[in-house]
């Protein structure tokens, strides 16, 4: 009975704690229409589908009609600017296929500021664009698409890369340098949109997977600062939508919708870009080996538990040695809870560098009442400063009445994996009590027989 009371007391202590959360910079996407002077702003969230707000672009600059009909749009996180393109003669008899280049500063969404960078910047329609490592990447859609690379300081063309297929949409993960492109569905709806991984040096495409819905056009593609990849769909539905697309298998989940769509003729999604983080990964350099970063599936935790220890972050350098430094490249959604340092009070910041000891002490404080998976992403950094690929830490958060819920891994446990981390809870206690009772009875019976 004494042992039982101790177990109950320990569990109560683990379940106590006041819940607090500190909002991080949210993932934000900007959607451009080519038939109305509006830019839609939305915070995508698979767990709580967002609805876009509107930035009016009517008469904000030299492009006084405020419409940008180029299918490629990029976001510069350093300047908080959208890079947009427009051809005032598009689809007319005098169409010269030349697109003017503008920036739109959206640091104050109520007062966007447009600047004309250069007229006739390209003589093709941009179907994908991205900013990475002080370069502007633009995709030209052809049977064999071309990737054009421009220096942001001079706007001079520095490189052309032939891609091995017809492409629309481009996204580069600012934390890892990994690039993805989309081959959108055909007009007849017989071939599904397909996601590819792109080698930024050779132009080689490696298929990730096809979107199973044939009525999903998926022309645009972009990473947000939560480390997730997003695409859009406008075909066959009156409600235009933004989806998270998985970089492992191209599966999709609804993340946001656009309001005020009353007909299929208006509010066409021409392009989309999201606020990729300020961290910049390795310079494109082919298939160079980089450190590995491990995915983690944490044991279930109660949404009333207060700050709970997480599994240790881990990875290996290119020689197979354990990594000793990490960078947090995305944070849990503020609606799910807060990621803390070992003291349980200091919140972890986006792009924060952590030593191995600091990473081993991370705690997560679920928001009271939240149920679902919380997650954040991190990268390994070796002793020479080389960043690795991205790992995801998934934290299942459950209610107190869910069978099999625990309070995280054993306090003080230097645990890297799920199996060695599960906390000692009442279920475990009663199983052990039963086993000990059975062994005791067996031993007593053996003694009597002897």
C-alpha positions as CSV (number, residue, x, y, z in Angstrom):
1,X,0.0,0.0,0.0
2,X,2.8,2.4,0.8
3,X,4.3,1.8,-2.7
4,X,0.9,2.3,-4.3
5,X,0.5,5.7,-2.4
6,X,4.0,6.7,-3.6
7,X,3.0,5.9,-7.2
8,X,-0.2,7.9,-6.9
9,X,1.6,10.9,-5.4
10,X,4.3,10.9,-8.2
11,X,1.6,10.8,-10.8
12,X,-0.3,13.8,-9.3
13,X,3.0,15.8,-9.2
14,X,3.6,15.0,-12.9
15,X,0.0,16.1,-13.9
16,X,0.2,19.4,-12.1
17,X,1.3,22.7,-13.6
18,X,-0.2,25.8,-15.0
19,X,-0.3,26.0,-18.8
20,X,1.1,29.0,-20.7
21,X,2.1,29.6,-24.3
22,X,4.1,32.2,-26.2
23,X,3.1,32.8,-29.8
24,X,5.8,32.3,-32.4
25,X,5.9,33.8,-35.9
26,X,3.2,31.9,-37.7
27,X,3.4,30.3,-41.1
28,X,1.9,32.8,-43.6
29,X,1.1,32.4,-47.3
30,X,0.3,35.1,-49.9
31,X,-2.0,34.2,-52.8
32,X,-2.0,36.3,-55.9
33,X,-5.1,36.6,-58.2
34,X,-4.8,37.5,-61.9
35,X,-8.3,38.8,-62.4
36,X,-8.9,41.0,-59.3
37,X,-6.7,43.6,-57.5
38,X,-6.3,41.6,-54.3
39,X,-3.6,39.6,-52.5
40,X,-4.9,37.0,-50.0
41,X,-3.1,36.5,-46.8
42,X,-3.6,33.3,-44.8
43,X,-2.0,31.4,-41.9
44,X,-2.2,27.7,-43.0
45,X,-2.9,25.2,-40.2
46,X,-4.0,21.6,-40.8
47,X,-5.3,21.3,-37.3
48,X,-7.3,24.5,-37.4
49,X,-8.1,25.4,-41.0
50,X,-7.5,29.1,-41.6
51,X,-9.5,31.6,-43.7
52,X,-7.7,34.2,-45.7
53,X,-7.8,37.9,-45.2
54,X,-7.5,40.4,-48.1
55,X,-4.9,43.0,-49.0
56,X,-6.2,45.4,-51.6
57,X,-3.6,46.3,-54.3
58,X,-5.8,48.7,-56.2
59,X,-3.6,51.6,-57.4
60,X,-0.7,51.0,-55.0
61,X,2.0,51.8,-57.5
62,X,3.0,52.1,-61.1
63,X,1.0,49.0,-61.9
64,X,-2.1,50.9,-61.1
65,X,-4.6,48.2,-61.8
66,X,-3.0,46.1,-59.0
67,X,-3.1,42.8,-60.9
68,X,-0.1,40.5,-61.3
69,X,-0.7,37.7,-63.9
70,X,2.6,35.9,-63.7
71,X,2.2,32.4,-62.3
72,X,5.4,32.7,-60.3
73,X,5.7,34.7,-57.0
74,X,8.5,34.7,-54.5
75,X,8.9,36.0,-50.9
76,X,12.0,37.7,-49.6
77,X,12.1,37.2,-45.8
78,X,14.9,39.7,-45.2
79,X,12.8,42.6,-46.7
80,X,9.3,41.3,-46.3
81,X,8.6,41.7,-50.0
82,X,6.8,39.7,-52.6
83,X,8.4,39.4,-56.0
84,X,5.6,39.5,-58.5
85,X,5.3,39.7,-62.3
86,X,2.8,41.2,-64.8
87,X,2.3,41.3,-68.5
88,X,-0.2,44.0,-69.4
89,X,-0.6,42.5,-72.9
90,X,-1.1,38.9,-71.8
91,X,-3.4,36.9,-74.1
92,X,-4.0,40.0,-76.3
93,X,-3.2,40.3,-80.0
94,X,-0.2,42.3,-79.1
95,X,1.1,39.9,-76.4
96,X,4.9,40.1,-76.5
97,X,5.4,37.5,-73.7
98,X,7.4,40.0,-71.7
99,X,6.8,40.4,-68.0
100,X,7.5,43.4,-65.8
101,X,9.0,42.7,-62.4
102,X,7.7,44.4,-59.2
103,X,8.2,44.1,-55.5
104,X,5.3,44.5,-53.0
105,X,6.3,45.2,-49.5
106,X,3.8,43.6,-47.1
107,X,5.3,44.5,-43.8
108,X,2.2,46.6,-43.2
109,X,-0.6,44.6,-44.9
110,X,-3.0,47.5,-44.7
111,X,-0.6,49.7,-46.7
112,X,1.3,47.6,-49.2
113,X,4.1,49.4,-51.1
114,X,4.7,48.5,-54.8
115,X,8.0,49.2,-56.6
116,X,8.7,48.6,-60.2
117,X,12.1,46.8,-60.4
118,X,12.4,46.4,-64.1
119,X,10.2,46.4,-67.2
120,X,10.4,43.5,-69.6
121,X,12.4,41.6,-67.0
122,X,11.8,38.2,-68.7
123,X,10.4,37.3,-72.1
124,X,8.5,34.3,-70.8
125,X,5.8,33.6,-68.3
126,X,7.2,32.8,-64.9
127,X,5.4,29.7,-63.6
128,X,7.4,29.3,-60.4
129,X,9.7,31.6,-58.3
130,X,11.7,31.4,-55.1
131,X,14.4,33.4,-53.2
132,X,17.3,31.5,-51.8
133,X,20.9,32.5,-50.8
134,X,20.6,35.9,-52.4
135,X,19.4,34.4,-55.6
136,X,16.1,34.7,-57.4
137,X,15.1,31.4,-59.1
138,X,12.4,31.6,-61.9
139,X,10.9,28.7,-63.8
140,X,9.9,28.9,-67.4
141,X,7.3,26.3,-68.4
142,X,8.1,24.3,-71.5
143,X,8.2,20.7,-72.6
144,X,11.6,20.8,-71.1
145,X,11.4,23.6,-68.5
146,X,14.3,26.0,-67.7
147,X,15.3,27.3,-64.3
148,X,16.8,30.8,-64.5
149,X,18.9,32.1,-61.6
150,X,19.4,35.9,-61.0
151,X,21.6,37.8,-58.5
152,X,19.3,39.8,-56.2
153,X,21.8,42.6,-55.9
154,X,22.3,43.2,-59.6
155,X,19.3,41.4,-61.1
156,X,21.7,39.9,-63.7
157,X,21.2,36.4,-65.0
158,X,23.9,34.1,-63.5
159,X,22.8,30.7,-64.5
160,X,20.3,28.6,-66.6
161,X,19.5,25.1,-65.6
162,X,17.6,22.7,-67.9
163,X,15.1,20.5,-66.0
164,X,14.2,17.1,-67.2
165,X,10.5,17.7,-67.6
166,X,7.6,20.2,-67.9
167,X,7.4,22.0,-64.5
168,X,5.2,24.6,-62.8
169,X,5.7,25.7,-59.3
170,X,9.0,25.9,-57.3
171,X,9.8,25.7,-53.6
172,X,13.2,25.7,-51.8
173,X,13.4,24.9,-48.1
174,X,15.4,27.8,-46.7
175,X,16.7,25.7,-43.8
176,X,18.0,22.8,-45.8
177,X,18.3,24.0,-49.4
178,X,16.2,21.1,-50.7
179,X,14.1,22.1,-53.7
180,X,10.8,20.8,-55.0
181,X,8.8,21.4,-58.1
182,X,5.3,20.4,-59.3
183,X,4.1,19.1,-62.6
184,X,0.5,20.2,-62.4
185,X,-2.4,18.2,-63.8
186,X,-3.2,18.2,-67.4
187,X,-6.2,20.2,-68.6
188,X,-8.3,17.1,-69.4
189,X,-8.0,15.8,-65.9
190,X,-6.5,12.5,-67.0
191,X,-3.0,12.9,-65.4
192,X,-2.6,13.8,-61.8
193,X,-0.3,16.5,-60.5
194,X,3.1,15.1,-59.4
195,X,5.6,16.4,-56.9
196,X,9.3,16.1,-57.7
197,X,12.5,16.7,-55.7
198,X,14.8,19.0,-57.8
199,X,18.6,19.0,-57.9
200,X,19.5,22.7,-58.2
201,X,22.8,21.9,-59.8
202,X,21.9,19.3,-62.4
203,X,18.2,19.9,-62.9
204,X,17.5,16.3,-62.2
205,X,14.0,15.5,-61.1
206,X,13.1,12.6,-58.7
207,X,9.5,11.8,-58.2
208,X,8.1,12.0,-54.7
209,X,4.5,11.0,-55.6
210,X,1.3,11.9,-57.4
211,X,-1.7,13.7,-55.8
212,X,-4.4,11.1,-55.9
213,X,-7.2,13.6,-56.7
214,X,-7.3,14.1,-60.5
215,X,-9.3,17.3,-60.0
216,X,-6.5,18.9,-58.0
217,X,-4.4,21.4,-60.1
218,X,-1.6,22.3,-57.7
219,X,0.1,24.9,-59.8
220,X,1.9,26.8,-57.0
221,X,4.3,25.4,-54.4
222,X,6.0,27.1,-51.4
223,X,7.6,26.4,-48.0
224,X,6.4,28.5,-45.0
225,X,8.5,29.2,-41.9
226,X,7.0,26.2,-40.1
227,X,9.1,24.1,-42.4
228,X,6.1,22.7,-44.1
229,X,5.4,22.6,-47.9
230,X,2.1,24.1,-49.2
231,X,0.3,24.0,-52.5
232,X,-3.1,25.2,-53.7
233,X,-6.2,24.0,-55.5
234,X,-8.7,26.0,-57.5
235,X,-10.0,23.7,-60.1
236,X,-13.6,22.4,-59.9
237,X,-14.4,24.1,-56.6
238,X,-15.9,27.5,-55.8
239,X,-13.9,27.6,-52.6
240,X,-10.2,28.0,-53.4
241,X,-8.0,26.2,-50.9
242,X,-4.4,25.8,-49.6
243,X,-3.1,22.4,-48.7
244,X,-0.1,21.0,-46.9
245,X,1.7,18.5,-49.1
246,X,4.0,15.8,-47.6
247,X,7.5,15.8,-49.1
248,X,7.7,12.0,-48.5
249,X,4.7,10.8,-50.5
250,X,2.8,13.9,-51.8
251,X,-0.2,13.3,-49.6
252,X,-2.3,16.4,-48.9
253,X,-4.2,17.9,-46.0
254,X,-6.5,21.0,-46.1
255,X,-4.8,23.9,-44.4
256,X,-6.7,27.1,-45.4
257,X,-9.5,28.5,-47.6
258,X,-10.1,31.7,-49.5
259,X,-13.4,33.6,-48.7
260,X,-15.7,35.4,-51.0
261,X,-15.6,33.1,-54.0
262,X,-18.9,33.5,-55.8
263,X,-18.0,32.2,-59.2
264,X,-15.3,30.2,-60.9
265,X,-14.5,33.2,-63.2
266,X,-13.2,35.5,-60.4
267,X,-10.5,35.2,-57.8
268,X,-8.4,32.8,-59.8
269,X,-5.3,31.7,-57.8
270,X,-2.5,32.6,-60.2
271,X,0.4,32.1,-57.8
272,X,1.2,31.6,-54.1
273,X,4.3,32.1,-51.9
274,X,4.8,31.6,-48.2
275,X,7.1,33.2,-45.6
276,X,10.1,30.8,-45.7
277,X,12.3,31.3,-42.7
278,X,15.3,33.6,-42.4
279,X,17.8,30.7,-41.9
280,X,19.5,29.8,-45.1
281,X,20.8,26.3,-45.7
282,X,23.7,25.0,-47.7
283,X,24.6,26.6,-51.0
284,X,23.4,24.3,-53.8
285,X,26.2,21.9,-54.6
286,X,24.9,18.7,-56.1
287,X,24.5,15.5,-54.0
288,X,27.0,16.5,-51.3
289,X,26.7,14.4,-48.2
290,X,25.3,16.3,-45.2
291,X,24.7,15.3,-41.6
292,X,21.6,13.3,-40.8
293,X,18.8,14.4,-38.4
294,X,16.6,11.9,-36.8
295,X,12.8,12.0,-36.7
296,X,11.3,11.5,-33.2
297,X,7.9,10.1,-32.1
298,X,7.5,11.2,-28.5
299,X,5.3,9.2,-26.1
300,X,1.8,10.5,-25.6
301,X,1.5,13.3,-23.1
302,X,-1.5,14.6,-21.2
303,X,-2.9,18.1,-22.1
304,X,-2.9,18.9,-18.4
305,X,0.6,17.8,-17.6
306,X,2.5,21.1,-17.7
307,X,6.1,21.1,-19.1
308,X,7.2,17.5,-20.0
309,X,10.6,16.2,-21.0
310,X,10.9,15.3,-24.7
311,X,13.0,12.7,-26.4
312,X,16.6,13.9,-27.0
313,X,17.4,15.3,-30.4
314,X,20.0,13.3,-32.3
315,X,21.8,13.0,-35.6
316,X,25.1,11.9,-37.1
317,X,27.7,13.7,-39.1
318,X,29.0,12.5,-42.5
319,X,31.5,10.2,-40.6
320,X,28.9,8.6,-38.5
321,X,29.7,10.5,-35.3
322,X,27.0,11.8,-33.0
323,X,25.9,15.4,-33.6
324,X,26.5,17.9,-30.7
325,X,24.7,21.0,-32.1
326,X,21.3,21.6,-33.5
327,X,19.1,24.4,-34.8
328,X,15.3,24.7,-34.3
329,X,13.9,25.6,-37.7
330,X,10.2,25.5,-36.8
331,X,8.2,25.7,-33.6
332,X,5.0,24.0,-32.5
333,X,1.8,25.8,-33.4
334,X,1.0,28.2,-30.5
335,X,-2.5,26.6,-30.4
336,X,-0.9,23.3,-29.4
337,X,1.5,24.5,-26.7
338,X,5.0,25.9,-26.1
339,X,8.5,24.4,-26.5
340,X,10.7,25.3,-23.5
341,X,14.3,25.0,-22.4
342,X,15.2,22.7,-19.5
343,X,14.0,25.2,-16.9
344,X,10.5,25.0,-18.2
345,X,10.2,28.8,-18.3
346,X,12.4,30.0,-21.1
347,X,10.7,29.5,-24.5
348,X,12.7,28.2,-27.4
349,X,13.1,30.7,-30.3
350,X,12.8,30.1,-34.0
351,X,16.3,29.5,-35.5
352,X,17.8,29.0,-32.0
353,X,21.1,27.1,-31.8
354,X,21.2,24.4,-29.2
355,X,24.1,22.4,-27.8
356,X,23.6,18.7,-27.1
357,X,23.1,19.3,-23.4
358,X,20.5,22.0,-24.1
359,X,18.7,19.8,-26.7
360,X,18.5,17.0,-24.2
361,X,16.7,19.2,-21.8
362,X,13.8,20.4,-24.1
363,X,10.3,20.4,-22.6
364,X,6.9,20.8,-24.2
365,X,4.0,22.4,-22.4
366,X,0.7,21.4,-24.1
367,X,-2.0,24.0,-24.1
368,X,-4.9,23.1,-21.8
369,X,-7.6,21.3,-23.7
370,X,-5.6,20.8,-26.9
371,X,-5.8,17.3,-28.4
372,X,-3.8,16.2,-31.5
373,X,-0.2,16.0,-32.7
374,X,2.1,18.9,-31.9
375,X,5.4,19.0,-33.8
376,X,8.5,21.0,-34.5
377,X,11.5,20.6,-36.8
378,X,15.2,20.8,-36.3
379,X,18.5,20.3,-38.2
380,X,21.8,18.8,-37.2
381,X,25.0,20.9,-37.4
382,X,28.4,19.3,-37.5
383,X,31.6,20.6,-36.0
384,X,32.4,22.5,-39.2
385,X,29.0,24.2,-39.3
386,X,27.6,22.0,-42.1
387,X,23.8,21.8,-41.7
388,X,22.1,18.5,-42.2
389,X,18.6,17.5,-43.4
390,X,15.5,18.2,-41.4
391,X,14.1,16.0,-38.6
392,X,10.6,16.3,-37.2
393,X,9.7,15.8,-33.6
394,X,6.0,14.7,-33.2
395,X,4.3,15.0,-29.8
396,X,0.9,13.3,-29.5
397,X,-1.2,15.2,-27.0
398,X,-4.2,13.5,-25.5
399,X,-6.9,14.1,-22.9
400,X,-6.8,12.6,-19.4
401,X,-9.5,10.1,-20.2
402,X,-7.5,8.5,-23.1
403,X,-6.4,5.0,-22.5
404,X,-2.6,4.5,-22.7
405,X,-1.8,8.2,-22.1
406,X,1.4,8.9,-20.2
407,X,3.2,12.0,-18.9
408,X,6.2,11.8,-21.3
409,X,9.4,9.9,-20.9
410,X,10.9,9.2,-17.5
411,X,12.3,12.3,-15.9
412,X,16.1,12.4,-16.1
413,X,16.1,9.7,-18.7
414,X,18.7,10.3,-21.4
415,X,16.5,8.7,-24.0
416,X,16.8,8.9,-27.7
417,X,14.0,6.5,-28.7
418,X,10.4,5.8,-27.8
419,X,10.8,2.3,-26.4
420,X,13.3,3.3,-23.7
421,X,11.4,6.5,-22.7
422,X,7.9,5.6,-21.7
423,X,7.2,6.9,-18.2
424,X,6.4,4.7,-15.2
425,X,2.7,5.1,-14.9
426,X,-0.2,3.3,-13.0
427,X,-0.7,0.8,-15.8
428,X,2.9,-0.2,-15.6
429,X,2.7,-0.3,-11.8
430,X,-0.3,-2.6,-11.7
431,X,1.3,-4.9,-14.3
432,X,4.4,-5.1,-12.2
433,X,2.3,-5.6,-9.0
434,X,0.5,-8.5,-10.7
435,X,3.8,-10.1,-11.8
436,X,5.3,-9.7,-8.4
437,X,2.2,-11.2,-6.7
438,X,2.3,-14.2,-9.1
439,X,6.0,-14.8,-8.5
440,X,5.4,-14.5,-4.7
441,X,2.6,-17.0,-4.7
442,X,4.6,-19.4,-6.8
443,X,7.6,-19.1,-4.5
444,X,5.4,-19.7,-1.4
445,X,3.8,-22.8,-3.0
446,X,7.2,-24.2,-3.8
447,X,8.4,-23.6,-0.2
448,X,5.4,-25.6,1.1
449,X,6.0,-28.5,-1.3
450,X,9.5,-28.7,-0.1
